[in-house]
Amino acid sequence: MNKEIREGIDHSIPIALGYFPVSFTFGLIATSSGLNPLLAFIISLTNFTSAGQFAGMKVILAGGTYIEMIITIFVINLRYMLMSLSISQKIKGFDLKDRLFTSFGMTDEIFAVSSIEKDEISNKYMQGIITLPYISWGLGTLLGGLISEILPIALKNAMGIALYGMFLAIIIPVAKKDFKVLGVIIIAIAISCAIYYIPIFEIIPDGWAIIISTIIASALGALIFPEVNSDE
């Protein structure tokens, strides 16, 4: 095995171990919500994004349209474009095939680990650091989906609330550390509640409500809590 691929795999082991329980939960929730385990598995193989997949699952459960799904996933995953652009500046021997592979496999954790490398990194290193977490993500989803199939009906139905638990598990730790994140979350909740409870907004489908809340909260967050350059 190529030395740089092996190094990437070694660095990706903690990421892969962390991804497995999260993807397992996604497979469990997706199948409990009515999706086929194979379909949940395909979703993970073609998306490879935790927040995006859970948000997409919420759009599916809300009966959203394809357009709503596309916009939701695009907005949530937009940060990966910036990460890919940033990490591409450190990679040597980076042709179109490698760019496509890296951009698809870019996640928050993979970006964090690869970006702290002091020297230039190769496309082989990126292949190594992406492959194992990707396999773990897919297998975790498939196993969660298959286990969900054998759960008792009562427990299977109760798993629906786990989706909201996963969202809370994602946002609460970050909100506790950064008041700016907490502020954006509060804004998003306020907008979502306004859309849900104010009669004039009742014509807005649930899928679009998610998109509107996300975009407005993000925009207001950028205006109210601008990022200050530490060098200034």
N, C-alpha and C positions, 0 to 999 in steps of 0.2 A: 504493500500500500504506500502511496505517495506520502512523504514526510509531512507536507503541509496539510494534506487531507486529514492525516492522523491527529495533527495538532488541533485542527478545527473540531474534530470529533471529541477529543479530550476536553476541550473548553466548553463543548455543548452538553456534556453529561448532566450537570446541575439543571440546565434549562429543560432538557428532556424529562428529567425526573419531576420537575415542577409542572410541566405541561400535562403529564398523564392524568393526574386526578382532576384537573380542570376539564380536559376533554372527555374524561369518563362521565363527569357530571353533565356535560352537554349532551352526550349520547343518551344518558339516562332520562334527562328532561325532554329531549326531542322525541324519543320513542314513547315516553309516557304521555306526551301531548298529541300523539296520533301518527307520527311519522314512522315509516319503515326503518329498521336499523340500518339497512343498506343505504337508504337515502341520507340518513344522518351521517353515515360514513363518507358518502360522496360529498356532502356539504363541507365536511372538514378537510377532505383532500383537495377541494377546489377553492377553498377560502383561506384556511390557515390563519384565522384571526379570532381570538376569543371574544372581545367586545363586539366586533362586527357580527359574529355568528349569533350571539345571545340577543343582540338588538334585532337582527334579522328574524330570529325565532319569534320575537315579540310581534313583529309585523305580520308574520304568518298567522300567528294565533289571533291577531286582530282582524284577519281577513283582508289585509292590505293588497294593493295591486303590484304588478311588476315594477312600475315606475317608482312607487313608494319604496319598494325594496332597494332598487338601484340607488336612489338618492340617499337613503339611510346609510347603506353600506359605504357609499362614496364619501359622505361627510365624515363618518366615523373613522374610515381608513385613510383619510387624506394625509395624515401625519406620516404614513409610511413612504409617501412620495418624497417628503423632505428628508427622511432618514436615509432613503436610498441614494438621493442626490449627494448627501453629506458623505456617506461611506464610500461612494464611488470615487471620491477624490483621493482615497487612500489605497485603492486597489490597482495593482499593476497587471498588465496583460488582460485588459477588460474588453472583450468583444461583445457583439450584440447578444449572442447566446448567453454569455455570462451575466450581462445586464438584466436580461429577462428572468433568469434563474434567481439572481440576487433580489430583484425587486419583488418577485413573488414570495420568496422565503423570508423577507424582512419582517421582523417583529420587534417589539420594544426591547425584549431581553437580548435577542441576537444583535441588535444594534448597539446596546449598551456594552456587551462583552467585546464585540469586534472593534468598536470605536476607541476603546482604551488601549489598544495595541499601539506601542510607540512607533514601530516601524511600518513601512508599507506592507499591506497584506495582499495575498494572491487570490485569484479566483478559485484555486484549489482549496485554500483555507476556508473560503466562504461556502464551498460545496460541503466541506466537512462539518462546519458549524451549523448549517441549515438542515442537513439530511437527517440526523438522529432526532432532533426535536420534531421534525415533520412526521417521521415514522411514529414517534411516540404519540403525537397528536391524533393521528389517524387511528392507531390501534386502541387508544384510550376511548375514543368515540365509539368504535365498533363494539368493544367489550361492554361499555356502558349501555349501549343500545340492546345488545343481546341479553344482558342480565335483566334489563327492564322488561323484556318479553316474558320472563318467568316470575315476575313479582306478582303478588296478589293484587286483584283489581283495586281494592280499597287503597293500598299503599301506592299503586301506580297512579291513581287519580290524585292522591295527595301530593305527588311529586311536582305538580304544576306550580305550587307556591315556591318551589326551590329556585325557579327562574328569577323571581324577585329577590330571593336570598342571595343569589349569585351577584346580582347587580349591587346589592348593599355591600357584599364582601369586596367588591371592586372599588367602590367609591368612598366608603367610610374610612379605611386606613389612610388614603391620600388626603381626604378632607380634614382629618385630624392633624395632619402635618402642615397643611398649607391653607390658610384662610381664604386665599384667592379661589382655590378649587371649591371650597365650601360655599363661597359667594355665588359662583357659577351654578352650583348644584341647586341652591335655594332659588335662584332666578329661574332655572329650568322647571323646578317643581311649581313655582308660582304661575308660570306661563301654561304649563300642562293643566293645572287645576282650573285656570281661567277658561281654557278651551273646553274643558269637560263640563264645568258647572254653569257658565254663562250661556243662556239660551241662544243668543245670536250666533254662537260658534258651533251649534250642534250639527250643522251641515258638514263640518269638517270630519272626514274619516279618521279613524284611530291611527292608521299608518301615517297620514299627513300630519297629524298632531305631534307625533314623535319627531318628524323632520323639522317642523316649524319650531318646536321647543328647543331642539338641539342647535339649530342655526341662530336663532335669536339670542339664546343664552350664551353661545360662544362669542357672538358679535359684541354683546353688551359686556361680557367678561373681558374681552380685549380692550374695550374702551375704558371701562371702570378700573381694571387692574392691568395697566400696560406693563410689559416686561421692561425693566430698567437694565441697561447695559452696565455691568459691574465695573467696566473700565472708565466709565464716564465720571 
